[in-house]
Amino acid sequence: MKTTILDKFRLPSNDLLRDLVYRRLWTSILISSFGAQVTMLALPLTAAVLLHASPTQMGLLVFMETLPFVLLSLPSGVLLDRIRKLPVYIIGESTISVAVASVPLAAWLGWLSMGWLYFVGFIIGMVNTTAGSAAQIVLTQIVPRNRLVEAHAKNALATSGSEIAGPAAAGALIKLLGAPLALLADAILLLTSATILRGIDVKEVRPVREDAHFWRDLKAGIRFVRSKPLLLTLAATVGGWQLCYNAALVVQILFATRVLGLSEQAVGFCYMGMGLGSILASVFGNRISRRLGPGPCLVTGIAVCGTGWFTLAIAPASALGVFAFAFMLMCFSTGGVLIFINFLALRQAVTPEPLLGRMTSTMRWLILIPAGPGALIGGWMGEHIGLRYSLGFAGLSAVLLAAVAWRNPVIRATTVLPQIEKHEELLGA
């Protein structure tokens, strides 16, 4: 049979995107990711350019976004194991849209301040604590567990598409309207995403348990994670990466605008490097994971991130420095995809369905405990020693973390996705 050009672009018969339910979820992720590009640039640019925030204040802004994870992750896990996840996901998308829309409103009324941005950051973090965990569990209700790495890679591809076009569009929008007003675009896209999610048919039956007890159920989730050496090792490794990431995150916009002298639009164009890195990792991440194994692939991602941060730390304040900034963003997105498509798949693969909510929230709590200190360390170093030192600290620490993790026998032995142990399949904790 003759092959046509259309045949080359036709999805294989077993491709996940042929499934209608998964395709709606993937489309929602794609749309909300475009909005996230606006917020990712507009919120810190509002602080750095409009409100002239110091590195310490930028650190506090990131800290306020991570604080809810530390305060609320564990109780939200107990809640999620008792209720349907999709409505939580939908309400979360809608709530964030209202929060980001409040920034241009506050600017118009003359109320905008760093305190307002701290509040918005806290609300975004609070919603992501519950809705973010719910979104991860919804995926396991749609996709078979043996295809979770593939699903996470396709989700990363959805976000990477927005990361290619999104930053340039966001930069132009910020240049045209100003950073606060540009956040309205994110609000509209998030509401669109929530509308698409409402059309997803996820059959989830949560049996009512008469013996349910909040504290006992919370402890059951912690005990489960504690009983799994793989989960504890993953939490320590990815938690260390979070410390490095947040130390670099709080200063990278300041470095771009104050050291490299980039405009808002130029920053947006540089952020397209994130999209390129995400596409590369999304397309090849599943193959790399199969070749190296999920554990070693995750460690490779950490090393790639560290390389990018350290390269920017030593880059000159010239055109070469601008290239290094884009290169750092590409390294971060490439490494981040390699980390999380394996991290999420591994932890979901070993967890019985009744414990998914508590496991997810416990793991997010553990890995994000270091995020707040990382943001504060990066902000303090940036203000008192220099912005380059924050980036250098993040880069060297990440490379050292990758070297230590590579020698860990649990990580190196994880060359295939593990399965739930038979005695846990009937677990109804």
N, C-alpha and C positions, 0 to 999 in steps of 0.2 A: 504494500500500500504506500502511495506517495505521501511524503511528509510535507505539510504546508507550513508557512511562517507562523500561522496562528497556533499550530500544534506545539511549536517550541515554547510558547508562552502559556499553554494550557496547564493547569495544575495537575499533578499526578493523582491518580484515583484514590490514593490513601492519604493525601495531604490534609492536615488538620483544618485548613481554611475551607475545605469542601463541606465541613460541618456547619450548619446554619447558626447554631447557638454559639459555637466558638467564634464564628465570623463576626457576629454582632458584638461580642465581648472585645474582640480584636479591634473592630472599628471604633468602639468607644474609647479604648486605650489610645488609639491613634489621634483622635480628636482632642482628648484631654491633654495629650502630650504637647500638642501645638500650643494650647493655652499655658501649659507649664513653662514653655520657653519664654513667654512674656513675663511671667512672675519671676522666673529665675534671674532675668536681667533687670526688670523694672523695680523690684523691691530693693535689692542692694544698691542700684543706681540712685533710687530715690534717697536712700540713706547717705550714700557717699557724695553725690553731686548736689542734690537739693538741700539736704540737711547738714552737709559737711561733717559727717560722722567720723569719729576717730577710730583707729584700729580696735581699741577696747570696746567701743560702742558697737562696732560690727561684730565683734566676738559675742557680745551680749545678745545681739539680734539672733545669731545662730543658736546660742545657748537657749533662748526662749522657745525656739522651734523644737529643740530636742528635749526640753524639760518635761513636757507632757508624757513622753515615752517612759521616762523613769518613774513618774508619779502614777500613771494610769494603765500601763501595759498589763500588769498582772491581773487586776480586777476586770479589765475589759476582756481578757481571755476567758475568764469564767462566764461572763455575760454572753460572749459569742458562742460558747458551746451549748447555750440554752435557747438561743433564738435563731431565726433565719438570717443568713449572712447577706443576701442580695439587698434587702431593704436598707441595711446599715450602710452598704456601699453607696447606694443611690443617695441617701440622705447626706452622706459625707461629701459627695461631689457638689451637691446643692449648697451645703453650708460653706464650703470653701469659696464658692462663687460669691456669696454674700460678703464674706470677710474681705476678699481682695477688692470688691467693688466699693467697700467703705473707705479705701485709701483715697481715690479721687474725690469722693464726697467730703472727706475731712479736709483735703487740700482746698477745695472750693469754699468751704466754710471758714477756712483759716485756722483749723484745729490741728493740722498735721504736725506731728512731732515724733521724736524717737520713741517716746512712750507709746504713741499710737501704733507705731510699727512693731514694737515689742508685743503689744496686745494682739495684733493681727498674726504675728508669727506664732504666738502661743496658741491661738485658735486653730491655725493651720496644723500645728503639731498635734493638738488635741484630737482633731478630726482624723488625721492620718494614723493616730494610735489605734483607733477602733476600725475606721473604714479601710485603712490600709491593710490591716490584718484580715478583715472580711474579704477584701478583694483577692488576696492570696488564696483563701480557702475556697472562694467561688470557683477559681480555676480548677481546683482538685475535684469539684463536683461536676465539671464539664469534660475534663480531659482524663483519660486513663493514666494511672500512675506511671506506667512504663514509658509514657511519652511526655513526661513533665519537663525534661531538659529541652526537648523539641519545642514544647509550648512556650517555655520561658524564653527560648531563643527567638521564636516568632514574635512574642510580645516585645522583646528588645528591638526587633526589626521595626515594629510599629513606632516605637519611640525614636529610633534612629532616623526614620524618614522625616519626622518632625524636627529632629535636631539638625538636619541638613538645611531645610528651608526656613525653619522657625526662627533661629537667631537673627538672620539677616532681616526677615520681615519684622521681628520684634524690635530690632535696632532702628529700622526705618520708622516704625510706628512711634517709638519713643522719641526719635528726633522730630517727628512731625507734631505729635500731640503732647509730648512730655511724659516722663516715666509714670507719674500717678495715673493720668488719664488712660494710658495704654493698658492698664490693668483691667479696664472694662472688657477688653477683648477676651482675656482669660475667663472672666465671669460668664460671658456669653457662651464660650466654648465648653465650659464645665457644665452649664445647664443643658447644652445639646447632648453632651456625653451622658448625663443623668437620664435624659429622655430615651436615648437608645438602650440604656441598661434596663429600663422599665419593660422593654419588649422581650427580654431574655427569659426563657422558660427553664427554670432550674427547679427540679422536683426534690425538695428537701423535707423530710419528715423528722421533726425533733420530738421524740417521745417525752412526755411529761413524767418526771421522776419524783415520786413522793418523798424519797429520802435525800433529795438534793440539799446540800448545805454549802454555803458560800465559801467559808474558810477551808473546809475539808476538800472541796473541789479545787480551790486555788492551790492547796498544798499538793494535790494529786498531780497537777500539771508540772509543778516544780520538781516533784519526785521523779516523774517520768524523764524529764530532761536530765536530771542528775544521774539517773541510772544508765544513761547512754553515753559512753565515752566519746562516740562520734559527735554527738550534739554539743557536749561540753568543749571539745576541741575546736569545733567550728565556731562556737560562741566566742572563745578566747581569741581565735585568729581573726575573725571578722570584726570583733570588738576593737582589737588593736589597729586594724585598718581604719575603722571609724575615727579613732583618735587622730591618726595622721591626716585623714581626709578633711576633717573639720578644722584642723590647724591650718591647712592650706586654703580651705574655702573662704575663711573670714578675711584673707588679705588679697586674694587673687584679683578682685575687682579694683581694690585700691592700688595694687601694683600696676594694673593695666591703665588706669586713669591718671595716676599721679607720678609713676616712674616712667612708663612708656608714653604717656601723654595722649592716649587714645580717646577719641570721641565715643559717644554712646553708640553711634552707628558702626564705627570701626570695631568696637567691642563685640557687637552683634555678628559682624562678619567673621571675626576670629572664632566665635563660638560655633561656627559651622564645622570647625574641626572636630567638635564632639560628635556631630552627626556622622562624619566620615569614619571615626573610630567605632561608633556603635554599629554602623552597617557592616564593617569588616568583621567585628566580633560576632554579630548576630548571624551573618552568613556562614562563617567558618567555626563559630563557637561550638556547635554541636559536634562537628567533626573532630575538633581539637580535644573536646571532652572525651569522645569515644577513643581517641588515639592515646592520650595521656592518662585518662581516668579523671573522674570529677574532682578528686582531691588535689592531685598535681596541677590540674588546669586552674583551679581556684588560686593556688599559690602563684602560678605564673601571672595571673591578673594583678595580684598585689605588687609583684616586682615591676610590672609595666607601669602601674600608677606611680610608684616611687621614682622611677626613671624620669617620668615627665616632670614631677615637682622639683627634683634636684636640677634638671636641665634649666628650668626657668629661674631657679635661684641664682645660677651663675651666669645667666645670659646678660649681655650688655644692653644698655638703654638706647637701642638703635633699631634699624629695620630687622636685624638679626634677632633682637629681643622680641619683636612683634611675632616673628616666625616661631620663636621658642614658646610664646604664649599660646599660639594656635596648636603647636605640637604638644604642649602640656595637656591641653583640653582633649586632644585626640587620644593621648596615652591614658588619661583618666577614664574616658568613656570606653575605650577598648578594654582596659583592665577591669573597670566596674562591671561590664557585661560578663566577662569571663568569671568574675567572682560570683555574681548573683545568680546566673542561670544554674550554676552548680550548687551553690549554697542553698537556694530555695528548693531545688529538686531533691537534694540529699535529705534535708530535714523533713520534707513532706513524705518522702518515700518510706521512712522508718516509723511513721506515726499513725496509729489507728484513727479512723475517722472521728470517734467521739472525743478524742483529745486534740484534734487539730487546732481548735481555737486557743486552748491553753498553751499548747506547745508553741504556736506562732507568737503569741504575746510574750511568753517567757523568753523565747529566743530574741525577739526584738528588744525586750527590756535589757537583756544581758549585753547585746552588742552595742546598744546605744548609751549605756552607762558611761563609757569612755568618751562619747561624742561631746558632751557638754564641757568637760575638762579640756578636751582637745581644742575646742573653740576658744575657751578662755586663755589657754596657753598660747595659741596662735595670735590672738589679739594682743596679749601682753607683750610677747616678743616683738610683734610688729610695731608697737608703739614705743617701746623702751630700748630696743636693740636695732630693729630695722626689718622692713617687710621681707627682705631676702632671707633673713634668718628663720622666719616662720616657714617659708617654703623649703629651705634647706633642712630644717628639723623634720618636716613632714616627709621629704624625699628619703633622707638617710634612714629614718626610723622605719619606713615602709620596706626598704630594701633589706634591712636587718631582720624585720619581722618575716619576710619571705624566706630568708635563709634559715631562720629557726624553724618555721613551719615546714619547710622542705625536709628537714631532718626528723620531723615527728612521724613515728611509725603508723599512727592512726591515719594521718593524712595520706601518706605515701601508699598505704595498703588499700585505700579506697579507689580502686580502678574501675569499678562498675557500681551502678546504683544498687544499694542494699534493699532487702525486702523486709516487710514486717514479720517479726517472729510469730510462729504459729500460735503460741500461747497468748499472744497479744491481740490476735485478730478478733477475738470475742470480747475484748476489753470494753467495758461499759462505764468506766470510771467517770 
